[in-house]
């Protein structure tokens, strides 16, 4: 019997791949930018922040889903568990 598996290569090759790391870095940097410019009253800046926030939220959601798909197949994967913790840490208020 073949154990269950996900084909997630179209999203990221693995949780420790450069593509995953790039998306995670994008989210981390977006959070810093949003926090720095959050008090702006300049409409164009606020519009840019809104767009950045949407992109970061979507990317973070994709990372969350990706990691949980990996863990749904192997809940003991130490790298995926570490990434889960990092991703969920970015979701905290």
Beta strands, then each sheet from edge to edge (+ up, - down):
end
